[in-house]
Each structure stands twice: as structure tokens, then as C-alpha cells.
Amino acid sequence: MRAFLPTGSPFVGHSAGATLALSALQELRDRGGLLPAGAVALSPITNFTFSSESMASNRCPPAPTTGSPTSGE
């Protein structure tokens, strides 16, 4: 049975903060620490391999490499 800290603040984060919140929760779990009673993670990065199907299908084409941005070409 896990111990929870129900009176503490929940872990909440958005984007990079959500990723940090999830990482902190994993670390607390792995070390056997008290866990918050709740967490909210909005848009966390959960796949650092960037190998999901949506990453492949939404990939932008490479930028043009001809000319120089300052040469006026």
C-alpha cells in the first residue's frame, strides 16, 4: 500500500513543467517517498525518442538552404 500526502499541494505543470511534474512523481515513487494525492499534467513530453506516428506524419519539410538570409537572394 502506498502512502499519500492528501493535505499537500498537487503536482501541476504545463508543457515542460508537466514533464518535470511527471519526472518528480516517478522519482518520489522510485525512492518510496510520499506521493501527492493528485497531479495535473497538461501537454507533457512523454516520448523523448520522438518516434511516434504523429511525429512522423506532422514533420515539417526541411527549410531551403539556398541563398543567404542577409544577401537578399
C-alpha positions in Angstrom: 0.0 0.0 0.0 1.3 3.4 -1.0 1.4 6.4 1.4 -0.1 9.6 0.1 0.1 13.2 1.4 -3.5 14.3 0.9 -3.1 17.6 2.6 -0.2 18.7 0.3 -0.5 20.6 -2.9 -1.0 18.6 -6.1 1.8 18.5 -8.7 0.7 20.7 -11.6 2.5 21.6 -14.7 2.1 22.7 -18.3 4.4 21.7 -21.2 8.0 21.5 -19.8 6.5 21.9 -16.3 4.2 19.0 -16.8 7.2 16.9 -17.8 9.0 18.0 -14.7 6.0 17.1 -12.5 5.8 13.6 -14.0 9.5 13.1 -13.6 9.3 14.2 -9.9 6.4 11.8 -9.3 8.4 8.9 -10.8 11.4 9.8 -8.6 9.3 10.0 -5.5 7.7 6.7 -6.3 11.0 5.0 -7.0 12.5 6.3 -3.8 9.5 5.2 -1.7 8.6 8.8 -0.8 5.2 10.2 0.0 3.2 11.0 -3.1 0.7 13.8 -3.6 -2.9 12.9 -3.7 -3.2 14.3 -7.2 -1.4 15.6 -10.2 -2.3 17.5 -13.4 0.0 17.3 -16.4 -1.0 19.4 -19.4 0.8 18.7 -22.6 3.8 16.9 -21.2 6.5 15.3 -23.3 6.3 11.6 -22.6 8.2 10.2 -25.6 11.7 11.6 -25.8 12.6 9.3 -28.8 10.2 11.4 -30.9 9.4 8.2 -32.8 5.6 8.2 -32.6 3.4 8.0 -35.7 2.2 11.6 -35.2 5.7 13.0 -35.0 6.5 11.3 -38.4 3.2 12.4 -40.0 3.4 16.0 -38.8 7.1 16.5 -39.6 7.8 19.8 -41.4 9.8 19.7 -44.6 13.4 20.9 -44.3 14.0 24.6 -44.8 15.5 25.8 -48.1 19.3 26.0 -47.9 20.0 28.2 -51.0 21.0 31.8 -50.6 21.8 33.7 -47.5 19.3 35.4 -45.3 21.3 38.6 -45.4 22.4 38.5 -49.1 18.9 39.4 -50.5 18.9 36.3 -52.8 
